[in-house]
Structure formats: structure tokens, C-alpha cells
Amino acid sequence: MTLDLFGPPPAPQTTPVIWTPTRAAALQRMAEFLPSAGRAYASTRNQDRGPDDRSNVSALSPWIKRRLLTEPEIIAAVLKMHSAAASEKFVQEVFWRSYWKGWLEHRPGLLTAFNARRLELKSLIDHDRNLRDRFTRAINGKTGIACFDAWVRELRDTGWLHNHARMWFASIWCFTLKLPWVLGADFFYKHLLDADAASNTLSWRWVAGLHTPGKHYLARADNIRLNTSGRFDPAGQLNETALPLADDLLSTSLAMTAWQTPVFSASGGRTALLLHDDDLGIDGSWPLDDVKAICVLQLPHVGDPAGPAAKFRDGCADASAHRASVALNVPAEVVTPGGVATWAKSHRVERIVSPYAPAGLTAWALADLRTALADDGVALQALVRPWDRVVWPHATRGFFQLKAKIPTFLNHPELFA
Ligand SMILES: Cc1cc2nc3c(=O)[nH]c(=O)nc-3n(C[C@H](O)[C@H](O)[C@H](O)COP(=O)(O)OP(=O)(O)OC[C@H]3O[C@@H](n4cnc5c(N)ncnc54)[C@H](O)[C@@H]3O)c2cc1C
């Protein structure tokens, strides 16, 4: 049975989304949104109706990023309510997320090069007054381009922007304001509740014309006016004829990374579980029977420690420690990287298992931790989710290569058991 057979879904609420940092809140938002995930989503998803009305998109990304909701879980729920044809667009969007992650997994060197460039540009800003002034005006929403300045305020105040606003924002940043794309991606990463190294860095590159060389995304005033229902109309203010950018990062070739050869042994002594900001899930994917203790890794904040993104992240860590402790009936706590060895010792742990962290800050922190823990005789082993293991190998080239495989993924017995 599909809802689409019985006419339009009930009109969803149009109040602002409240991003409460719990899985329960994610499930509630998903339940509210599900009736709209079919044809209504396909025809209206490009509209940015403003922060008071997010009824045409799911706004689930801050929870999905942390796997407080998983990709197969959302897709299964959507397919229960809508036909495959009606929900095709929504399902494809969820796969965009897996695509970006898989693509970066094959080229982790790109993120290292991005970070090096980011640091170079930060020091350039200290010396180049013109760049500093233009950058400061942009990140404080003082460019005089009303839509851009409003999105800066919305991002700072709520930690979230509609996908179309992110595309317009990045395009205006690169082509009208002519600021380095790396600084724009860094600004987003520091403020987004759903900040994700792969989706963010690679979407900025896609807009700039670096992901598909020669193909860039140009924000147009009439498109903004149409898709914001006239709330904004930057006619005459945008550069609508700019050419794609030239790549300023080292080119990186395909690499084999740890997810293809995970180190995990069925038995490894007294075991603890380490969760982290890229995967706080404790669903059926993990062998959790023998876990004696749980910690949630908390890295230093990259942005404002009192801002919405930091509060949401910390809230998710606390709530997930509590939830995991209750579910597995073992002690759980939030620890910093420097505290993991002491925590492991206090629980007499010989092995820590952890969900695999894709390319990004958590992965870098875990690599350091693995070395430090080995000195204490504690092994840190990664568990790769079936979803990632099955989908990522198809993310080596363009999205269309992966998209062609979606019907196969949807019938994969291991992914939708
Ligand atoms: C410049 C730029 C930066 C971005 N940075 C991030 C980021 O840091 N973190 C992040 O999660 N997404 C990022 N995105 C992708 C996208 O904007 C968000 O995932 C989406 O807006 C989240 O809103 P939603 O949950 O309502 O999505 P919906 O439209 O309801 O889609 C459902 C889910 O599918 C996934 N999804 C949808 N569109 C995309 C997309 N284009 N790319 C990847 N996944 C997608 C998300 O997990 C999303 O929650 C970025 C896009 C751009 C253009």
C-alpha cells in the first residue's frame, strides 16, 4: 500500500525544526516528514521557504550525519509508505550522502591537502588586508547582498541551511565575492549542525566546478527569487557569467583505505565500545554482547563552543552515552582523546571496538589513538557497516555510476534484512 494512491498527504506542520540531540527526536521528525517524502518532495524540495517552514524537506541531516538514524532505516521507512517510483528522488538524495563519503574514502589525501590549503589561507588573511576585509564582511553577513547576508545569520543562529541555499551561498562566495572556496567550506564546517567532511568539502568543490571539471553551479537571481517565493531578489548583484575555478589542491589518486581491510577479530579479550561523532549508533550492526564499557569520544570544538553546532554535538554525545549505557547495561561516559587510555585502564580493557570513522577529524584522532593505545597493549579495532562496505566501492567516479546501482542496493539482503 502506498500513500500516493490515496491522494495528497496531510499538510505537515510549518513550524521551525527543533533539532533536539536525541534519537527519539530524530524518529519523531522522520515520522512527521514521511508522508511528504514521495512526489511532494520531488516537486517542492528545491524551494527554500525560510527557517519557519521546513515541511518540504526532512531536515534530518544533523541526525543522519551521526547515524542516530541510518541510511537503510530511513529508506526502509520511506519505501513502506511510498512506492519506489514516488520516493525515487528522496532515496537518491540519501545516496548522495553515501556517494560523497565513498568518493572521499577513495581519496583521503584530498582532505589532507584541503587542510594544508586552509591553514595557508588563514595565515594569508593575516597579511592580506584586502582579502581580510572581504572575508570578514562575508562571514559577518555584511556584503549588501540581502539573501547572502540572511543565510549567514541563519547559519550562525540555527546551524542549518536548506540545500539550495547552500548551493547559492557557495556559488556567490566563489563567483560573486571571489573568495577562496576552501575558506567558505571551512566557514560552513564550523557552523553546520550536520558538518560532514565529505558532503561539505565535496559539495563546495562541485559548486566551484572542481568535482566535475569544467561544470560549475552559478547562482542566478531569477532562480533565487523563484525558489524563495520572492523573499529574496538579488537582481543585478550576482556574477552570472563566471567561469569554473581552477583546482588549487594537489591532485590525488585512488587509494586503498582502512575500510577495505578492517582489522577486527572475533575475540580479543576484555572489550569496550568507543562511539564517536561520525557514528553514535548502537543498532544491530555491531557485535555488542561482550562489551564491558562504552565511551563517546569528544574532540575539541572547531567552531564557537557556545554556538548551535557545538551544543548539538555535545548534546548528542551525552544523550548517546546515556542511551548506550541503558541499552547494554554497562557504564558509559564521554571522554576526550587524552582521557581514553585512562578510561581503558580503569575498565581493564584489552580491546576497544569502534565504528569505522570515514575520512575526517575523527578518523585522524582515532589513528593517533590507535598508536597510543597499542603502547599500552590495547588494540583499537574498526567495525565497518554493511552499508558502507557495499555502497562505497561504487563511489569511485561520478554519482551516475552509483545511481545506476540503487535498485541492486535496495534488493541487497544484507542491507535491508
Ligand atoms: C555547499 C554545500 C555544503 C554542504 N555541506 C553538508 C554537510 O556538511 N553535511 C551534510 O550532511 N550535507 C551537506 N550538504 C548537502 C545537503 O545540503 C544537506 O545534506 C541537506 O541540505 C540536508 O537537508 P535535509 O536533511 O532536509 O535533506 P533532504 O533533502 O531531506 O534529504 C534527505 C537526506 O539525504 C542526504 N542528502 C540530501 N541532499 C544531499 C546532498 N546534496 N549531499 C549529500 N547528502 C544529501 C542528507 O543526509 C539528508 O538529510 C551540503 C551541500 C552543499 C551545496
The ligand as a Tripos MOL2 file, in Angstrom:
@<TRIPOS>MOLECULE
LIG
   53    58     1     0     0
SMALL
NO_CHARGES

@<TRIPOS>ATOM
      1 C1         27.9670   23.7610   -0.2340 C.3       1 LIG1
      2 C2         27.2510   22.6020    0.4070 C.ar      1 LIG1
      3 C3         27.6880   22.1070    1.6340 C.ar      1 LIG1
      4 C4         27.0480   21.0200    2.2230 C.ar      1 LIG1
      5 N1         27.5070   20.5510    3.4350 N.ar      1 LIG1
      6 C5         26.9050   19.4770    4.0120 C.ar      1 LIG1
      7 C6         27.3680   18.9670    5.2510 C.ar      1 LIG1
      8 O1         28.3330   19.4410    5.8380 O.2       1 LIG1
      9 N2         26.6940   17.9160    5.7920 N.ar      1 LIG1
     10 C7         25.6230   17.3280    5.1660 C.ar      1 LIG1
     11 O2         25.0520   16.3710    5.7210 O.2       1 LIG1
     12 N3         25.1890   17.7740    3.9720 N.ar      1 LIG1
     13 C8         25.7910   18.8310    3.3790 C.ar      1 LIG1
     14 N4         25.3390   19.2840    2.1690 N.ar      1 LIG1
     15 C9         24.2930   18.5120    1.4550 C.3       1 LIG1
     16 C10        22.8530   18.9770    1.6910 C.3       1 LIG1
     17 O3         22.7540   20.3650    1.5770 O.3       1 LIG1
     18 C11        22.3030   18.5540    3.0650 C.3       1 LIG1
     19 O4         22.5640   17.1860    3.3210 O.3       1 LIG1
     20 C12        20.7910   18.7640    3.0790 C.3       1 LIG1
     21 O5         20.5050   20.1240    2.8560 O.3       1 LIG1
     22 C13        20.2230   18.3340    4.3910 C.3       1 LIG1
     23 O6         18.8780   18.7060    4.4420 O.3       1 LIG1
     24 P1         17.7540   17.6400    4.6410 P.3       1 LIG1
     25 O7         18.1140   16.7350    5.7660 O.co2     1 LIG1
     26 O8         16.4650   18.3740    4.7320 O.co2     1 LIG1
     27 O9         17.8320   16.8540    3.2660 O.3       1 LIG1
     28 P2         16.7150   16.1050    2.4590 P.3       1 LIG1
     29 O10        16.5090   16.8560    1.2000 O.co2     1 LIG1
     30 O11        15.5280   15.8210    3.2800 O.co2     1 LIG1
     31 O12        17.4650   14.7350    2.0860 O.3       1 LIG1
     32 C14        17.4960   13.6130    2.9900 C.3       1 LIG1
     33 C15        18.9170   13.2870    3.3690 C.3       1 LIG1
     34 O13        19.6760   12.9640    2.2040 O.3       1 LIG1
     35 C16        21.0110   13.4390    2.3420 C.3       1 LIG1
     36 N5         21.2440   14.4720    1.3070 N.ar      1 LIG1
     37 C17        20.3300   15.2240    0.6730 C.ar      1 LIG1
     38 N6         20.9210   16.0120   -0.2320 N.ar      1 LIG1
     39 C18        22.2430   15.7790   -0.1610 C.ar      1 LIG1
     40 C19        23.3900   16.2780   -0.8420 C.ar      1 LIG1
     41 N7         23.2970   17.1710   -1.8340 N.pl3     1 LIG1
     42 N8         24.6010   15.8180   -0.4880 N.ar      1 LIG1
     43 C20        24.7190   14.8850    0.4850 C.ar      1 LIG1
     44 N9         23.6730   14.3760    1.1590 N.ar      1 LIG1
     45 C21        22.4610   14.8050    0.8340 C.ar      1 LIG1
     46 C22        21.1340   14.0400    3.7220 C.3       1 LIG1
     47 O14        21.6330   13.0840    4.6000 O.3       1 LIG1
     48 C23        19.6850   14.4100    4.0270 C.3       1 LIG1
     49 O15        19.4330   14.5090    5.3910 O.3       1 LIG1
     50 C24        25.9570   20.3930    1.5460 C.ar      1 LIG1
     51 C25        25.5320   20.8980    0.3250 C.ar      1 LIG1
     52 C26        26.1520   21.9940   -0.2330 C.ar      1 LIG1
     53 C27        25.6570   22.5090   -1.5580 C.3       1 LIG1
@<TRIPOS>BOND
     1     1     2 1
     2     2     3 ar
     3     2    52 ar
     4     3     4 ar
     5     4     5 ar
     6     4    50 ar
     7     5     6 ar
     8     6     7 ar
     9     6    13 1
    10     7     8 2
    11     7     9 ar
    12     9    10 ar
    13    10    11 2
    14    10    12 ar
    15    12    13 ar
    16    13    14 ar
    17    14    15 1
    18    14    50 ar
    19    15    16 1
    20    16    17 1
    21    16    18 1
    22    18    19 1
    23    18    20 1
    24    20    21 1
    25    20    22 1
    26    22    23 1
    27    23    24 1
    28    24    25 2
    29    24    26 1
    30    24    27 1
    31    27    28 1
    32    28    29 2
    33    28    30 1
    34    28    31 1
    35    31    32 1
    36    32    33 1
    37    33    34 1
    38    33    48 1
    39    34    35 1
    40    35    36 1
    41    35    46 1
    42    36    37 ar
    43    36    45 ar
    44    37    38 ar
    45    38    39 ar
    46    39    40 ar
    47    39    45 ar
    48    40    41 1
    49    40    42 ar
    50    42    43 ar
    51    43    44 ar
    52    44    45 ar
    53    46    47 1
    54    46    48 1
    55    48    49 1
    56    50    51 ar
    57    51    52 ar
    58    52    53 1
@<TRIPOS>SUBSTRUCTURE
     1 LIG1         1 GROUP 0 **** ****
